[in-house]
Amino acid sequence: MEATNLEQAQAFALNPNFAEAYNNRGLARLKICHKSEFPKIVEDYNQAIALNPNLVEAYLNRADIYKNYIGDFEAAMQDYEKIISLEPNRIEAYVNIAHIHFISGKLSESLAHLEKAISINSDCPEAYCGRGTVRFHLDDKEGAKKDLFLAFDLYEAQGNIVYCVFTRSLIMNLFQDYEVHKDLFGVESRMREKNNHSIK
């Protein structure tokens, strides 16, 4: 952290109007992860955006703070919409807007944004995981199962074990159904066989 702080100080000394420096300092402060830092983090992103109104990463980082730490969904939504206006194919914005709609009980709006995310990147596991969850709550159990199993496969292909475990738990919790569980165990068994074969 000390090296990072020195680099930031040098960046500000060389150019106090360097937008990326404020954005990076906000990220560094987030690592402290204490609620007392949140106003300072938001202020860093505000400054970065004031200096460069087209700096998408600053909007994305500020929206993350609003959504996941402060709980200000309205402010987060405004930032995600701004991101889409700057980069219409920025998939994280659609997925996060969908999550806010889901939390707010707006399932149709959530589904629409996840469909858009998938149309941009058909290999995005987060979008399939989100759409599967929404479909389940819309009583489309077959569509939900298909999406969640696909998300599981994509996370596995990416080597993302943490989200493999998360998606597995989600499937097990949503579907209190022996047949679905059996299908999931079958997928896991095939994955293990494939991994063992690749090692040999």
Secondary structure, DSSP 8 states (H G I E B T S, - for coil): -HHHHHHHHHHHHH-TT-HHHHHHHHHHHHHH--GGGHHHHHHHHHHHHHH-TT-HHHHHHHHHHIIIII--HHHHHHHHHHHHHH-TT-HHHHHHHHHHHHHTT-HHHHHHHHHHHHHH-TT-HHHHHHHHHHHHHTT-HHHHHHHHHHHHHHHHHTT-HHHHHHHHHHHHHH---HHHHHHHHHHHHHHHHHHHHHH-
